[in-house]
Amino acid sequence: MSALSIALFDVVADLEAAEYRVRSGLRTTRVAFRDLCVEPHFGAAVALHRSLSALVEGADVVDETGPVTGVDWDTGRLTRQRGDAPLALDLARWALPLLSDVLEEGKAVYEFVSDHVELSTVGLVPSYQDEGFLLIEDGDRLRALRYRVSPLTGPSGSYRALRTSALDVALDPRAVASEWKAALAQAVPELPMPATFRLAADVDLPVDETLVPLAKRKLLGLVGGWGEA
């Protein structure tokens, strides 16, 4: 679970105490990044930065206009009055530069781990790749995930989403690819000749926090038409 969320800015009665909570969340996120843990911390930091930026930009527009208080007959314009900003907005304005610094650290970590992993195909890959298996090194075994890529439509348009589910199958990293595929076909008989991909890392990285989300992103880039692998 990420230490950063918009809930930190929801109700602010004591600005100093709220700043302490935000600093604590930023510190926890920095520690995670230094341990090469990418998610959910990086995604949460990006989402929070986007939300706070939109909040502050919207508040700035309101501050610039404010409620109508009368008419300036000399200029023919409405006169408006600026209001006092709530503490949550003061907290958001204070936090944004600090959050930007943490995001830069997260981006550097993401780029580092991306440079040290490789997604490769396992055996022959069929033309149909919207469904198959993803293998990820996890100590002395290969973790097997079944994946499915589906088209979705959202407010920003159409896109493709990748969903995975864990498979209870033991795969030896030292075995040959044909043995992996035979075990996978036995576990999921409705996919007798599936597309199969493997993510390997040349440095020690956390599996759930880094390797799995990175593998999903790279796989979606490869089979989802992004051209990234």
One Martini backbone bead per residue (centre of mass of N, CA, C, O) as a GRO file, in nm:
protein
  229
    1MET     BB    1   0.096   0.036   0.022
    2SER     BB    2   0.065   0.360  -0.011
    3ALA     BB    3   0.165   0.677   0.146
    4LEU     BB    4   0.012   0.814  -0.101
    5SER     BB    5  -0.271   1.044  -0.091
    6ILE     BB    6  -0.556   1.242  -0.105
    7ALA     BB    7  -0.631   1.199   0.201
    8LEU     BB    8  -0.412   1.401   0.316
    9PHE     BB    9  -0.615   1.654   0.189
   10ASP     BB   10  -0.908   1.649   0.290
   11VAL     BB   11  -0.861   1.712   0.613
   12VAL     BB   12  -0.757   2.040   0.739
   13ALA     BB   13  -0.688   2.176   1.068
   14ASP     BB   14  -0.364   2.120   1.080
   15LEU     BB   15  -0.098   2.215   0.906
   16GLU     BB   16   0.146   2.096   1.056
   17ALA     BB   17   0.037   1.805   1.079
   18ALA     BB   18  -0.004   1.764   0.773
   19GLU     BB   19   0.291   1.805   0.690
   20TYR     BB   20   0.395   1.562   0.848
   21ARG     BB   21   0.237   1.345   0.692
   22VAL     BB   22   0.354   1.408   0.415
   23ARG     BB   23   0.653   1.368   0.485
   24SER     BB   24   0.617   1.073   0.563
   25GLY     BB   25   0.521   0.976   0.282
   26LEU     BB   26   0.772   1.068   0.127
   27ARG     BB   27   0.978   0.905   0.289
   28THR     BB   28   0.862   0.624   0.231
   29THR     BB   29   0.892   0.646  -0.078
   30ARG     BB   30   1.199   0.683  -0.087
   31VAL     BB   31   1.270   0.414   0.043
   32ALA     BB   32   1.142   0.240  -0.175
   33PHE     BB   33   1.318   0.340  -0.408
   34ARG     BB   34   1.594   0.255  -0.273
   35ASP     BB   35   1.472  -0.055  -0.286
   36LEU     BB   36   1.341  -0.087  -0.580
   37CYS     BB   37   1.038   0.006  -0.537
   38VAL     BB   38   0.782   0.094  -0.748
   39GLU     BB   39   0.526  -0.055  -0.645
   40PRO     BB   40   0.270   0.173  -0.574
   41HIS     BB   41   0.435   0.446  -0.555
   42PHE     BB   42   0.457   0.572  -0.838
   43GLY     BB   43   0.157   0.578  -0.916
   44ALA     BB   44   0.067   0.747  -0.668
   45ALA     BB   45   0.244   0.996  -0.724
   46VAL     BB   46   0.127   1.065  -1.000
   47ALA     BB   47  -0.172   1.092  -0.913
   48LEU     BB   48  -0.128   1.312  -0.698
   49HIS     BB   49   0.002   1.525  -0.878
   50ARG     BB   50  -0.238   1.552  -1.069
   51SER     BB   51  -0.453   1.633  -0.857
   52LEU     BB   52  -0.308   1.883  -0.732
   53SER     BB   53  -0.273   2.043  -0.992
   54ALA     BB   54  -0.574   2.068  -1.057
   55LEU     BB   55  -0.656   2.203  -0.793
   56VAL     BB   56  -0.473   2.456  -0.811
   57GLU     BB   57  -0.559   2.557  -1.090
   58GLY     BB   58  -0.858   2.592  -1.016
   59ALA     BB   59  -0.812   2.788  -0.778
   60ASP     BB   60  -0.669   3.012  -0.940
   61VAL     BB   61  -0.911   3.085  -1.112
   62VAL     BB   62  -1.097   3.163  -0.879
   63ASP     BB   63  -0.908   3.378  -0.754
   64GLU     BB   64  -0.906   3.565  -1.009
   65THR     BB   65  -1.213   3.612  -0.987
   66GLY     BB   66  -1.446   3.551  -0.813
   67PRO     BB   67  -1.691   3.710  -0.672
   68VAL     BB   68  -1.943   3.915  -0.732
   69THR     BB   69  -1.967   4.279  -0.616
   70GLY     BB   70  -1.984   4.445  -0.899
   71VAL     BB   71  -1.943   4.763  -1.084
   72ASP     BB   72  -1.722   4.908  -1.318
   73TRP     BB   73  -1.812   5.190  -1.492
   74ASP     BB   74  -1.538   5.285  -1.618
   75THR     BB   75  -1.477   4.981  -1.754
   76GLY     BB   76  -1.720   4.768  -1.768
   77ARG     BB   77  -1.668   4.582  -1.511
   78LEU     BB   78  -1.648   4.335  -1.304
   79THR     BB   79  -1.635   4.284  -0.961
   80ARG     BB   80  -1.408   4.104  -0.748
   81GLN     BB   81  -1.352   3.861  -0.479
   82ARG     BB   82  -1.117   3.738  -0.285
   83GLY     BB   83  -1.049   3.446  -0.119
   84ASP     BB   84  -0.982   3.231   0.120
   85ALA     BB   85  -0.785   2.970   0.148
   86PRO     BB   86  -0.775   2.666   0.225
   87LEU     BB   87  -0.562   2.455   0.384
   88ALA     BB   88  -0.548   2.239   0.161
   89LEU     BB   89  -0.427   2.433  -0.052
   90ASP     BB   90  -0.175   2.507   0.100
   91LEU     BB   91  -0.073   2.217   0.112
   92ALA     BB   92  -0.060   2.165  -0.194
   93ARG     BB   93   0.141   2.394  -0.265
   94TRP     BB   94   0.366   2.286  -0.076
   95ALA     BB   95   0.384   1.980  -0.192
   96LEU     BB   96   0.448   1.981  -0.497
   97PRO     BB   97   0.763   2.018  -0.501
   98LEU     BB   98   0.820   1.763  -0.331
   99LEU     BB   99   0.678   1.563  -0.521
  100SER     BB  100   0.855   1.619  -0.768
  101ASP     BB  101   1.118   1.510  -0.645
  102VAL     BB  102   1.014   1.220  -0.598
  103LEU     BB  103   0.946   1.162  -0.895
  104GLU     BB  104   1.236   1.176  -0.999
  105GLU     BB  105   1.329   0.932  -0.841
  106GLY     BB  106   1.127   0.732  -0.964
  107LYS     BB  107   1.223   0.762  -1.258
  108ALA     BB  108   1.512   0.665  -1.210
  109VAL     BB  109   1.435   0.384  -1.110
  110TYR     BB  110   1.274   0.293  -1.355
  111GLU     BB  111   1.508   0.317  -1.556
  112PHE     BB  112   1.698   0.122  -1.418
  113VAL     BB  113   1.521  -0.138  -1.419
  114SER     BB  114   1.466  -0.138  -1.726
  115ASP     BB  115   1.779  -0.186  -1.797
  116HIS     BB  116   1.768  -0.485  -1.615
  117VAL     BB  117   1.552  -0.596  -1.818
  118GLU     BB  118   1.402  -0.885  -2.004
  119LEU     BB  119   1.189  -0.952  -2.275
  120SER     BB  120   1.103  -1.283  -2.384
  121THR     BB  121   1.062  -1.545  -2.578
  122VAL     BB  122   0.898  -1.874  -2.578
  123GLY     BB  123   0.957  -1.987  -2.838
  124LEU     BB  124   0.697  -2.003  -3.026
  125VAL     BB  125   0.491  -1.742  -3.165
  126PRO     BB  126   0.189  -1.671  -3.215
  127SER     BB  127  -0.031  -1.455  -3.364
  128TYR     BB  128  -0.185  -1.500  -3.105
  129GLN     BB  129  -0.137  -1.256  -2.813
  130ASP     BB  130  -0.393  -1.190  -2.611
  131GLU     BB  131  -0.303  -1.479  -2.498
  132GLY     BB  132  -0.121  -1.616  -2.205
  133PHE     BB  133   0.218  -1.617  -2.080
  134LEU     BB  134   0.402  -1.521  -1.776
  135LEU     BB  135   0.746  -1.518  -1.685
  136ILE     BB  136   0.903  -1.497  -1.352
  137GLU     BB  137   1.162  -1.445  -1.163
  138ASP     BB  138   1.176  -1.639  -0.833
  139GLY     BB  139   1.449  -1.734  -0.764
  140ASP     BB  140   1.412  -2.095  -0.791
  141ARG     BB  141   1.173  -1.982  -0.977
  142LEU     BB  142   0.883  -1.967  -1.182
  143ARG     BB  143   0.648  -1.738  -1.236
  144ALA     BB  144   0.306  -1.783  -1.326
  145LEU     BB  145   0.111  -1.607  -1.576
  146ARG     BB  146  -0.200  -1.519  -1.685
  147TYR     BB  147  -0.300  -1.352  -1.985
  148ARG     BB  148  -0.507  -1.060  -2.092
  149VAL     BB  149  -0.612  -0.874  -2.377
  150SER     BB  150  -0.825  -0.579  -2.373
  151PRO     BB  151  -1.067  -0.381  -2.492
  152LEU     BB  152  -1.117  -0.032  -2.411
  153THR     BB  153  -1.331   0.240  -2.283
  154GLY     BB  154  -1.280   0.587  -2.226
  155PRO     BB  155  -1.260   0.926  -2.190
  156SER     BB  156  -0.981   0.912  -2.382
  157GLY     BB  157  -1.062   0.636  -2.511
  158SER     BB  158  -0.905   0.384  -2.661
  159TYR     BB  159  -0.782   0.074  -2.515
  160ARG     BB  160  -0.545  -0.153  -2.359
  161ALA     BB  161  -0.577  -0.426  -2.132
  162LEU     BB  162  -0.402  -0.601  -1.866
  163ARG     BB  163  -0.456  -0.926  -1.734
  164THR     BB  164  -0.391  -1.123  -1.436
  165SER     BB  165  -0.310  -1.466  -1.326
  166ALA     BB  166  -0.230  -1.703  -1.116
  167LEU     BB  167  -0.029  -2.001  -1.123
  168ASP     BB  168  -0.024  -2.345  -1.003
  169VAL     BB  169   0.304  -2.376  -1.109
  170ALA     BB  170   0.603  -2.556  -1.142
  171LEU     BB  171   0.914  -2.394  -1.241
  172ASP     BB  172   1.223  -2.453  -1.380
  173PRO     BB  173   1.476  -2.245  -1.481
  174ARG     BB  174   1.664  -2.499  -1.597
  175ALA     BB  175   1.473  -2.565  -1.795
  176VAL     BB  176   1.321  -2.617  -2.076
  177ALA     BB  177   1.082  -2.478  -2.271
  178SER     BB  178   0.913  -2.739  -2.325
  179GLU     BB  179   0.851  -2.793  -2.023
  180TRP     BB  180   0.695  -2.539  -1.964
  181LYS     BB  181   0.474  -2.574  -2.182
  182ALA     BB  182   0.368  -2.845  -2.078
  183ALA     BB  183   0.282  -2.743  -1.796
  184LEU     BB  184   0.087  -2.521  -1.899
  185ALA     BB  185  -0.100  -2.703  -2.070
  186GLN     BB  186  -0.190  -2.872  -1.824
  187ALA     BB  187  -0.308  -2.630  -1.655
  188VAL     BB  188  -0.416  -2.501  -1.955
  189PRO     BB  189  -0.588  -2.667  -2.197
  190GLU     BB  190  -0.724  -2.417  -2.363
  191LEU     BB  191  -0.393  -2.354  -2.407
  192PRO     BB  192  -0.187  -2.534  -2.607
  193MET     BB  193  -0.058  -2.265  -2.793
  194PRO     BB  194   0.084  -2.025  -2.642
  195ALA     BB  195   0.189  -1.735  -2.555
  196THR     BB  196   0.534  -1.681  -2.435
  197PHE     BB  197   0.690  -1.507  -2.158
  198ARG     BB  198   1.009  -1.364  -2.030
  199LEU     BB  199   1.143  -1.232  -1.727
  200ALA     BB  200   1.468  -1.086  -1.683
  201ALA     BB  201   1.736  -1.026  -1.443
  202ASP     BB  202   2.070  -0.876  -1.358
  203VAL     BB  203   1.928  -0.800  -1.088
  204ASP     BB  204   1.815  -0.752  -0.770
  205LEU     BB  205   1.456  -0.770  -0.748
  206PRO     BB  206   1.154  -0.707  -0.671
  207VAL     BB  207   0.878  -0.873  -0.757
  208ASP     BB  208   0.598  -0.733  -0.688
  209GLU     BB  209   0.704  -0.422  -0.703
  210THR     BB  210   0.867  -0.466  -0.999
  211LEU     BB  211   0.860  -0.712  -1.196
  212VAL     BB  212   0.557  -0.739  -1.248
  213PRO     BB  213   0.484  -0.448  -1.348
  214LEU     BB  214   0.704  -0.445  -1.569
  215ALA     BB  215   0.607  -0.690  -1.729
  216LYS     BB  216   0.328  -0.581  -1.800
  217ARG     BB  217   0.419  -0.331  -1.955
  218LYS     BB  218   0.596  -0.474  -2.167
  219LEU     BB  219   0.379  -0.663  -2.275
  220LEU     BB  220   0.177  -0.448  -2.364
  221GLY     BB  221   0.376  -0.312  -2.560
  222LEU     BB  222   0.404  -0.568  -2.744
  223VAL     BB  223   0.083  -0.675  -2.776
  224GLY     BB  224  -0.066  -0.368  -2.776
  225GLY     BB  225   0.101  -0.164  -2.987
  226TRP     BB  226   0.353   0.015  -2.862
  227GLY     BB  227   0.660  -0.101  -2.908
  228GLU     BB  228   0.737  -0.229  -2.626
  229ALA     BB  229   1.026  -0.433  -2.451
   0.00000   0.00000   0.00000
